[in-house]
């Protein structure tokens, strides 16, 4: 009987070994792996901007109001045109670089704080206002404006001396240099 148990156990052991070998061989030869193709979308982000206008030599202190005939105000048109394709969520910033020369700072005779700018969109809605005294290198005056291939935003930049109803003699012969440009920005990646 013991011999019979040994034979039975030997048969079970050999059968188990065969099942393991056949199963391992089958798994080894039938293993497959696959990947799906990655789809990469690219886009083209373009922006052009142009500031048009002429040099103004007769800026005088004024109580500026947009839409009125302001002969004492320098007025420049600024256009932003987009060429973005396949860049969802792209935006742009408008930056102003202003340089004043010839301002003698005397509190009772006017100062750089009196020299102002006002940026309006094509519907005469104010976008940004401020003083050239606060403009540093590349001051962002408007941010995250939507940009697409159909963007054609027109702005008007007004430069003027705010009337203080006092002596502003220090503002005579001041030179105001203003440079504006738009900077395109791509959207942040998802999850960033």
C-alpha positions in Angstrom: 0.0 0.0 0.0 2.9 2.2 0.7 4.3 1.5 -2.7 1.0 2.5 -4.2 1.0 5.8 -2.3 4.5 6.5 -3.6 3.4 5.9 -7.1 0.3 8.0 -6.7 2.4 10.9 -5.2 4.9 10.5 -8.0 2.2 10.7 -10.7 0.6 13.7 -9.0 4.1 15.4 -8.7 4.9 14.7 -12.4 1.4 15.9 -13.5 1.8 19.1 -11.4 5.2 19.7 -12.9 3.9 19.2 -16.4 1.0 21.6 -15.8 3.4 24.3 -14.4 5.8 23.8 -17.4 3.0 23.9 -20.0 1.4 26.9 -18.3 4.7 28.9 -18.0 5.5 28.1 -21.6 2.1 29.1 -22.8 2.2 32.4 -20.8 5.7 33.1 -22.1 4.8 32.6 -25.8 1.4 34.3 -25.7 2.3 37.5 -23.7 1.5 40.6 -25.8 1.9 44.3 -25.1 0.5 47.2 -26.9 0.3 51.0 -26.7 -2.0 53.5 -28.2 -0.5 56.2 -30.4 0.1 59.5 -28.7 -1.7 62.4 -30.3 0.4 65.6 -30.1 -1.3 68.8 -31.0 0.8 71.7 -32.0 -0.1 75.2 -32.6 1.2 78.5 -33.8 1.1 81.5 -31.5 1.6 84.8 -33.3 0.9 88.3 -32.3 1.6 91.6 -34.0 1.1 95.0 -32.6 1.6 98.5 -33.9 1.5 101.9 -32.4 0.6 104.7 -34.8 0.5 108.4 -34.2 2.6 111.4 -34.6 4.9 113.3 -32.3 2.9 115.9 -30.3 4.6 119.1 -29.4 1.7 121.0 -27.8 0.6 118.9 -24.8 -0.8 121.3 -22.2 -2.3 120.7 -18.8 -5.9 119.6 -19.3 -8.9 118.1 -17.5 -8.9 115.0 -19.8 -12.1 113.3 -20.7 -12.2 110.6 -23.3 -14.4 111.3 -26.3 -14.1 115.0 -26.1 -12.0 117.1 -28.5 -8.8 117.2 -26.6 -6.4 119.3 -28.5 -3.9 119.3 -25.6 -3.6 115.5 -25.5 -1.4 113.2 -27.5 -3.4 110.4 -29.0 -2.0 107.2 -30.4 -3.7 104.1 -31.9 -2.4 100.7 -30.9 -3.6 97.5 -32.6 -3.1 93.9 -31.5 -3.7 91.3 -34.2 -3.6 87.6 -33.4 -2.5 84.7 -35.5 -2.9 82.0 -33.0 -4.0 78.6 -34.3 -4.8 75.6 -32.2 -3.7 77.3 -29.0 -6.7 77.3 -26.8 -6.5 79.7 -23.9 -3.8 81.9 -25.3 -3.7 85.4 -23.9 -1.6 88.6 -24.2 -0.3 91.4 -22.0 0.1 95.0 -23.0 3.3 96.5 -21.8 4.3 100.2 -21.6 7.8 101.6 -21.4 7.8 105.3 -20.6 10.8 107.6 -20.3 10.6 111.2 -19.2 13.4 113.6 -19.7 13.7 117.2 -18.7 11.5 117.1 -15.6 12.8 119.3 -12.8 11.1 118.0 -9.6 9.8 121.0 -7.6 6.7 120.4 -5.6 5.1 123.8 -6.3 5.8 123.8 -10.0 4.6 120.4 -11.2 6.2 117.0 -11.2 6.3 113.7 -13.2 3.2 112.6 -11.3 1.2 115.1 -13.3 2.1 113.3 -16.6 -0.6 110.7 -17.2 -1.5 108.0 -19.6 -4.9 106.4 -20.3 -5.5 103.3 -22.5 -9.0 102.8 -23.9 -10.4 100.0 -26.1 -12.4 100.6 -29.2 -15.6 101.0 -27.2 -14.0 103.8 -25.1 -13.9 101.6 -22.1 -10.8 102.3 -19.9 -8.3 99.5 -19.9 -5.5 101.2 -17.9 -4.7 104.6 -16.5 -1.8 105.9 -14.5 1.1 108.2 -14.1 4.4 108.0 -16.1 6.2 108.5 -12.8 5.1 105.0 -11.9 6.0 103.4 -15.3 9.2 101.4 -15.0 10.9 99.2 -17.6 8.1 97.1 -19.2 5.2 98.0 -16.9 2.3 95.6 -17.6 -0.8 97.8 -18.0 -3.2 95.2 -19.2 -3.0 91.4 -18.7 -4.6 88.2 -19.9 -6.4 89.6 -22.8 -7.9 86.7 -24.9 -5.9 85.9 -28.1 -7.1 83.9 -31.1 -6.6 83.9 -34.8 -9.4 86.4 -35.1 -8.1 88.8 -32.5 -8.0 92.4 -33.9 -8.1 94.6 -30.8 -7.8 98.4 -31.3 -6.7 100.6 -28.4 -6.1 104.3 -28.0 -3.3 105.6 -25.8 -3.8 109.1 -24.5 -0.8 111.0 -23.0 -1.6 114.2 -21.2 -0.6 116.5 -18.4 -3.2 116.5 -15.6 -4.4 120.0 -14.7 -3.5 120.7 -11.1 -4.8 124.3 -11.3 -1.4 125.4 -10.0 2.0 126.3 -11.3 3.2 123.5 -13.6 6.2 125.4 -15.2 8.6 122.5 -14.5 6.7 120.5 -17.1 7.7 122.8 -20.0 10.1 121.3 -22.5 9.6 117.8 -21.1 10.2 114.9 -23.5 7.9 111.9 -23.1 9.0 108.7 -24.9 6.4 105.9 -24.8 6.8 102.4 -26.2 3.9 99.9 -26.1 3.9 96.3 -27.2 1.9 93.2 -26.7 3.4 89.9 -25.4 1.6 86.6 -26.3 1.4 84.0 -23.6 0.6 80.3 -23.9 -1.8 78.8 -21.4 -0.4 76.9 -18.5 -0.4 73.1 -18.9 -3.2 71.3 -17.2 -2.4 70.4 -13.6 0.4 73.0 -13.5 
